[in-house]
Amino acid sequence: MSRVKTVVYALSGLVLTSAATVYGLLPAGAATAGPIKGLGSKCIDVAGAATANGTAVQLYDCNNSAAQQWTADGTLQALGKCLDVTAAGTTNGTKIQLYECNGTGAQNWTLTGGALVNPASGKCLDVTGGSTANGTRLQIWTCTGGAGQAWTLPGSAGTGKNLDDPAKKDVAMQIVSAAENSSLNWRAQFSYIEDINDGRGYTAGIIGFCSGTGDMLELVEAYTAASPSNVLAKYLPALRSVNGTASHAGLDPNFTRDWRTAAADPAFQAAQEAERDRVYFNPSVRDGKADGVRALGQFAYYDAAVVHGYSGMRSIRSRALAKAKPPAQGGDERAWLTAFLNERVIEMKKEPAHEDVTRIDTAQRVFLNNGNFDLNTPLDFKVYGDSFHIS
């Protein structure tokens, strides 16, 4: 078999074969009409279902309309026209439109690692600003591997992917946000901050960083290393002092106001995501893979780490080992996750602030009972009595 020459896009970290680059090939069997899902499990949509050349292409709630039925065959077609890079642009931010199919490079797309790459520009189909709001325009942008560039084509629902797959990771963030903030919109939580009276001081941000447990301190230290003059830097002495306590000493009265101000800074948002991944997400997914569990099990580990800390999650796992074995040790995956979730419930009930265990019993156990080990969407679940649907 002849070797296929590769072309490397250095900025993106993506490797594409030259065959795919030249011909804009999508995977075999991809020529199936259906929705293309992306950030927030929303769909690529033709605005107003209009067919005029230049019609905006956007992100929108999936609704199975003709405006969301795409056929992938090297181009991406809906309503008889093609997904097109406006004026064959190559600069970041060039908008995507619907246009008469013409065979140009502006209409060729390659699926690589979950990203849709336009070989003519060497850039990826991207959700502007990482927003999940209906009507958000699509654009091309330097490939980053982020959730805003992860797409699932018709006939490729993501089965078998780990939780660190960008689309799966976004689902995980939505489920945690449902439990932590009663909302699937986890990106709206960068500014969240309050004392929930659980003995951990202030709880804040996308993952519930706490002033009393050290992770808020580490977050602000990381943010300050990147942006020394930020509005939260002055609170570092106080955060060091209150670490390990529920105290607000040195933080009140303006810390909550300044936190919300900082939350508008992209550098602080990036710091929150990086600390979430470093402290909670990456170690939990790594351990899940080592134990041989699929995306659901990896999520169970991650959610436990969010509430109890990574070391707390490891303690829960240790106790579960007395009841069952993970697949990597020859055990049954369902039995292992049942044992893990049982121990998690016991741990939750030790704290009055966490004695409601619906994030386990009417969410994770529902997925487990349905045999959804890959955490595939759609997902329907309840937390604290509220119903949620992820499409």
C-alpha positions as CSV (number, residue, x, y, z in Angstrom):
1,M,0.0,0.0,0.0
2,S,1.4,3.4,-0.9
3,R,2.0,5.9,1.8
4,V,-0.2,9.0,1.9
5,K,1.7,12.3,2.3
6,T,0.6,14.4,5.2
7,V,0.1,18.1,5.5
8,V,0.4,19.6,9.0
9,Y,-1.4,22.7,10.1
10,A,1.1,23.8,12.8
11,L,-1.2,26.2,14.5
12,S,-4.1,23.7,14.8
13,G,-2.4,20.6,15.9
14,L,-4.4,18.7,13.3
15,V,-2.9,16.4,10.7
16,L,-4.7,15.9,7.4
17,T,-3.9,13.6,4.6
18,S,-3.1,15.2,1.3
19,A,-5.9,13.3,-0.3
20,A,-8.4,14.8,2.1
21,T,-6.8,18.2,1.6
22,V,-7.0,18.2,-2.1
23,Y,-10.4,16.7,-2.5
24,G,-12.2,17.9,0.6
25,L,-13.2,14.3,1.4
26,L,-15.5,13.5,4.3
27,P,-15.6,10.0,5.8
28,A,-17.0,7.1,3.8
29,G,-20.7,6.8,4.3
30,A,-21.0,10.4,5.4
31,A,-23.4,11.3,2.5
32,T,-26.4,10.9,4.8
33,A,-28.9,13.8,5.3
34,G,-29.3,14.9,8.8
35,P,-28.4,17.5,11.5
36,I,-24.8,18.5,12.3
37,K,-24.5,19.0,16.0
38,G,-22.0,21.3,17.7
39,L,-21.5,23.4,20.8
40,G,-24.2,23.0,23.4
41,S,-25.6,20.1,21.3
42,K,-27.1,22.7,19.0
43,C,-27.4,22.4,15.2
44,I,-26.0,24.1,12.1
45,D,-28.9,26.0,10.8
46,V,-29.7,28.1,7.7
47,A,-31.2,31.3,9.0
48,G,-34.9,31.6,8.3
49,A,-34.6,28.5,6.0
50,A,-33.9,31.0,3.3
51,T,-32.2,29.8,0.0
52,A,-30.9,33.1,-1.2
53,N,-27.1,33.3,-1.9
54,G,-25.4,34.8,1.1
55,T,-28.0,33.6,3.7
56,A,-26.3,33.4,7.2
57,V,-25.5,30.0,8.6
58,Q,-25.9,29.9,12.4
59,L,-26.1,27.8,15.5
60,Y,-29.6,27.1,16.6
61,D,-31.7,24.7,18.7
62,C,-32.1,21.4,16.9
63,N,-35.6,21.1,15.4
64,N,-35.3,18.6,12.5
65,S,-36.4,21.3,10.0
66,A,-35.1,21.3,6.4
67,A,-32.8,24.2,7.3
68,Q,-30.8,21.7,9.5
69,Q,-30.7,18.7,7.1
70,W,-27.2,18.6,5.8
71,T,-25.6,16.1,3.3
72,A,-21.9,15.7,3.6
73,D,-20.1,14.4,0.5
74,G,-17.0,16.6,0.3
75,T,-19.2,19.7,0.5
76,L,-21.9,20.3,3.1
77,Q,-25.3,20.9,1.4
78,A,-28.7,22.0,2.7
79,L,-31.7,23.4,0.9
80,G,-30.0,22.6,-2.4
81,K,-27.0,24.9,-1.7
82,C,-23.6,24.7,-0.1
83,L,-21.9,25.7,3.1
84,D,-19.6,28.4,1.9
85,V,-16.8,30.6,3.3
86,T,-17.8,34.2,2.3
87,A,-15.7,35.5,-0.6
88,A,-13.3,32.5,-0.2
89,G,-11.8,34.4,2.8
90,T,-8.9,33.0,4.8
91,T,-8.8,35.4,7.8
92,N,-10.0,34.6,11.2
93,G,-13.6,35.6,11.6
94,T,-14.7,35.2,8.0
95,K,-18.4,34.4,8.2
96,I,-20.1,31.3,6.8
97,Q,-23.0,31.5,4.4
98,L,-25.2,29.5,2.2
99,Y,-24.3,29.8,-1.5
100,E,-24.9,28.1,-4.8
101,C,-22.6,25.1,-5.1
102,N,-19.7,25.9,-7.4
103,G,-17.0,23.4,-6.7
104,T,-14.6,26.0,-5.3
105,G,-12.3,25.5,-2.3
106,A,-14.5,27.8,-0.3
107,Q,-17.1,25.0,-0.2
108,N,-14.8,22.0,0.6
109,W,-14.7,20.6,4.1
110,T,-12.8,17.8,5.7
111,L,-13.7,16.1,9.0
112,T,-10.6,15.6,11.1
113,G,-10.7,14.7,14.8
114,G,-14.2,16.0,15.1
115,A,-13.3,19.3,13.5
116,L,-14.6,20.5,10.1
117,V,-11.6,21.9,8.3
118,N,-11.8,24.1,5.2
119,P,-8.5,23.1,3.4
120,A,-8.4,26.2,1.2
121,S,-8.0,28.4,4.2
122,G,-6.5,25.8,6.6
123,K,-9.0,26.9,9.2
124,C,-11.8,25.3,11.1
125,L,-15.6,25.8,11.2
126,D,-16.1,27.7,14.5
127,V,-18.9,29.1,16.6
128,T,-18.3,32.9,17.0
129,G,-17.2,33.7,20.5
130,G,-18.0,30.3,21.8
131,S,-21.6,31.3,22.3
132,T,-24.5,28.8,22.4
133,A,-27.1,31.5,21.9
134,N,-29.6,30.8,19.1
135,G,-28.6,32.8,16.0
136,T,-24.8,32.8,16.7
137,R,-23.1,33.0,13.3
138,L,-20.6,30.5,12.2
139,Q,-17.1,31.5,11.0
140,I,-13.7,30.1,10.2
141,W,-11.0,30.4,12.8
142,T,-7.5,29.0,13.5
143,C,-8.1,25.4,14.5
144,T,-7.8,25.0,18.3
145,G,-9.4,21.6,19.1
146,G,-11.9,23.4,21.3
147,A,-15.6,22.6,21.9
148,G,-16.6,25.5,19.6
149,Q,-15.0,23.5,16.7
150,A,-16.3,20.0,17.5
151,W,-19.0,18.7,15.2
152,T,-20.9,15.5,14.9
153,L,-22.1,14.7,11.4
154,P,-25.2,12.6,10.4
155,G,-24.5,9.0,11.1
156,S,-21.7,9.6,13.5
157,A,-23.2,10.1,16.9
158,G,-20.0,9.9,18.8
159,T,-20.4,6.4,20.2
160,G,-17.2,5.1,21.8
161,K,-15.6,8.5,22.4
162,N,-14.0,9.3,25.8
163,L,-15.2,12.2,27.9
164,D,-12.2,14.4,26.8
165,D,-13.7,14.4,23.3
166,P,-14.7,18.1,22.9
167,A,-18.3,17.4,22.2
168,K,-18.5,14.9,25.1
169,K,-16.7,17.3,27.4
170,D,-19.3,20.0,26.6
171,V,-22.1,17.6,27.6
172,A,-20.3,16.8,30.9
173,M,-20.0,20.5,31.6
174,Q,-23.8,20.9,31.0
175,I,-24.7,18.1,33.4
176,V,-22.5,19.5,36.1
177,S,-23.9,23.0,35.6
178,A,-27.4,21.6,35.9
179,A,-26.5,20.3,39.4
180,E,-24.4,23.3,40.4
181,N,-26.3,26.1,38.9
182,S,-29.7,24.8,37.8
183,S,-28.8,25.6,34.2
184,L,-27.2,23.8,31.2
185,N,-25.5,27.0,30.2
186,W,-22.2,26.4,32.0
187,R,-20.5,29.3,30.2
188,A,-22.8,31.8,31.9
189,Q,-21.3,30.7,35.3
190,F,-17.9,32.4,35.1
191,S,-19.4,35.3,37.2
192,Y,-21.3,33.1,39.7
193,I,-20.3,33.6,43.3
194,E,-22.1,33.1,46.7
195,D,-21.6,31.5,50.1
196,I,-23.9,28.5,50.1
197,N,-23.3,27.9,53.8
198,D,-21.5,24.6,53.4
199,G,-18.5,25.5,55.5
200,R,-16.3,26.2,52.5
201,G,-16.6,30.0,52.3
202,Y,-17.4,31.5,48.9
203,T,-18.3,29.1,46.1
204,A,-17.7,30.6,42.6
205,G,-17.2,30.1,38.9
206,I,-17.8,27.3,36.5
207,I,-16.9,24.5,38.8
208,G,-17.6,25.9,42.3
209,F,-14.1,27.1,43.3
210,C,-14.1,27.6,47.0
211,S,-12.3,30.1,49.2
212,G,-12.1,27.6,52.0
213,T,-10.7,24.6,50.0
214,G,-7.7,26.0,48.2
215,D,-8.8,25.8,44.6
216,M,-10.0,29.4,44.5
217,L,-6.7,30.5,45.8
218,E,-4.9,28.5,43.1
219,L,-7.2,29.9,40.5
220,V,-6.5,33.5,41.4
221,E,-2.8,32.8,41.6
222,A,-2.8,31.4,38.1
223,Y,-4.9,34.3,36.9
224,T,-2.4,36.7,38.5
225,A,0.5,35.0,36.9
226,A,-1.1,35.6,33.5
227,S,-2.5,39.0,34.3
228,P,-0.6,40.6,37.2
229,S,-2.7,43.8,37.4
230,N,-6.1,42.0,37.5
231,V,-8.8,43.2,39.9
232,L,-8.6,40.0,42.1
233,A,-4.8,40.1,42.7
234,K,-5.2,42.3,45.8
235,Y,-7.2,39.5,47.5
236,L,-4.4,36.9,47.4
237,P,-3.2,37.6,51.0
238,A,-6.8,37.2,52.3
239,L,-7.4,34.1,50.2
240,R,-4.3,32.5,51.7
241,S,-5.5,33.5,55.2
242,V,-9.0,32.1,54.9
243,N,-7.9,28.9,53.1
244,G,-9.2,25.9,55.2
245,T,-12.0,28.0,56.8
246,A,-15.4,29.4,56.0
247,S,-14.3,32.9,56.8
248,H,-14.7,36.0,54.5
249,A,-12.1,37.9,56.5
250,G,-10.3,40.4,54.2
251,L,-12.6,39.5,51.3
252,D,-15.7,41.5,52.2
253,P,-17.3,43.8,51.2
254,N,-16.1,44.0,47.6
255,F,-14.8,40.6,46.6
256,T,-18.0,39.4,45.1
257,R,-18.3,42.5,43.0
258,D,-14.7,42.3,41.8
259,W,-15.1,38.6,41.0
260,R,-18.0,39.5,38.7
261,T,-15.9,42.2,37.1
262,A,-13.0,39.8,36.5
263,A,-15.4,37.2,35.0
264,A,-15.7,39.5,31.9
265,D,-12.0,39.1,31.2
266,P,-11.2,36.3,28.7
267,A,-8.0,35.7,30.6
268,F,-9.9,34.9,33.8
269,Q,-12.3,32.7,31.9
270,A,-9.4,30.8,30.4
271,A,-7.8,30.5,33.9
272,Q,-11.1,29.0,35.2
273,E,-11.2,26.4,32.4
274,A,-7.5,25.6,32.8
275,E,-7.8,25.1,36.6
276,R,-10.9,23.0,36.2
277,D,-9.1,20.7,33.8
278,R,-5.9,20.5,35.8
279,V,-7.4,19.9,39.2
280,Y,-10.6,17.9,38.4
281,F,-11.3,17.0,34.8
282,N,-8.1,15.7,33.5
283,P,-7.1,13.5,36.5
284,S,-10.7,12.1,36.7
285,V,-10.8,11.2,33.0
286,R,-7.3,9.7,33.2
287,D,-8.3,7.5,36.1
288,G,-11.5,6.4,34.3
289,K,-9.6,5.4,31.3
290,A,-7.1,3.4,33.5
291,D,-10.1,1.6,35.1
292,G,-11.5,0.7,31.7
293,V,-14.8,2.6,32.1
294,R,-16.3,4.5,29.2
295,A,-17.5,8.1,29.1
296,L,-20.3,7.6,31.7
297,G,-17.9,6.2,34.2
298,Q,-15.4,8.9,33.5
299,F,-18.1,11.5,34.1
300,A,-19.1,9.8,37.4
301,Y,-15.4,10.2,38.6
302,Y,-15.3,13.8,37.4
303,D,-18.6,14.8,39.1
304,A,-17.4,13.2,42.3
305,A,-14.2,15.1,42.1
306,V,-16.1,18.4,41.6
307,V,-18.1,17.9,44.8
308,H,-15.6,16.0,47.0
309,G,-12.2,17.0,45.5
310,Y,-10.0,14.7,43.6
311,S,-8.7,13.0,46.7
312,G,-12.3,12.5,47.9
313,M,-13.2,10.9,44.6
314,R,-10.2,8.5,45.1
315,S,-11.5,7.6,48.5
316,I,-14.9,6.8,47.1
317,R,-13.2,4.6,44.5
318,S,-11.2,2.9,47.2
319,R,-14.3,2.0,49.2
320,A,-16.1,0.8,46.0
321,L,-13.2,-1.6,45.4
322,A,-14.4,-3.6,48.4
323,K,-17.7,-4.2,46.6
324,A,-16.7,-4.7,42.9
325,K,-13.9,-4.5,40.5
326,P,-13.5,-2.1,37.5
327,P,-13.3,-3.5,34.0
328,A,-9.5,-3.1,33.9
329,Q,-9.4,-5.6,36.8
330,G,-11.8,-8.0,35.1
331,G,-15.0,-6.6,36.6
332,D,-18.3,-5.8,35.1
333,E,-18.7,-2.2,34.1
334,R,-22.3,-1.9,35.3
335,A,-21.6,-3.6,38.6
336,W,-18.5,-1.4,39.1
337,L,-20.3,1.9,38.4
338,T,-23.2,0.8,40.6
339,A,-20.8,0.2,43.5
340,F,-19.1,3.5,42.9
341,L,-22.3,5.5,42.8
342,N,-23.5,3.7,46.0
343,E,-20.4,4.8,47.8
344,R,-20.8,8.3,46.3
345,V,-24.3,8.5,47.8
346,I,-23.0,7.6,51.2
347,E,-20.4,10.3,51.0
348,M,-22.9,12.9,49.8
349,K,-25.2,12.2,52.8
350,K,-22.4,13.0,55.3
351,E,-22.8,16.7,54.6
352,P,-26.1,18.5,55.1
353,A,-25.4,20.8,52.1
354,H,-25.1,17.8,49.8
355,E,-27.6,15.4,51.2
356,D,-29.8,15.8,48.1
357,V,-28.4,13.0,45.9
358,T,-30.6,13.5,42.8
359,R,-27.5,14.5,40.8
360,I,-26.7,10.8,41.1
361,D,-30.1,9.0,41.5
362,T,-32.1,10.8,38.9
363,A,-29.2,11.6,36.5
364,Q,-26.2,9.3,36.5
365,R,-28.2,6.2,37.6
366,V,-30.7,6.9,34.8
367,F,-27.9,6.9,32.2
368,L,-26.5,3.7,33.8
369,N,-29.9,1.9,33.9
370,N,-30.4,2.8,30.3
371,G,-27.1,1.2,29.4
372,N,-25.8,4.6,28.1
373,F,-22.1,3.9,28.9
374,D,-20.9,6.2,26.2
375,L,-23.0,9.1,27.5
376,N,-24.6,9.6,24.1
377,T,-27.2,12.3,23.6
378,P,-30.1,12.9,23.8
379,L,-30.1,12.9,27.6
380,D,-33.1,13.4,29.8
381,F,-32.6,13.7,33.6
382,K,-33.6,15.5,36.7
383,V,-31.6,17.3,39.4
384,Y,-33.2,18.8,42.5
385,G,-36.6,18.2,40.9
386,D,-35.8,20.2,37.7
387,S,-36.0,18.5,34.4
388,F,-33.2,18.8,31.8
389,H,-32.8,17.7,28.2
390,I,-29.5,17.7,26.2
391,S,-30.1,17.0,22.6
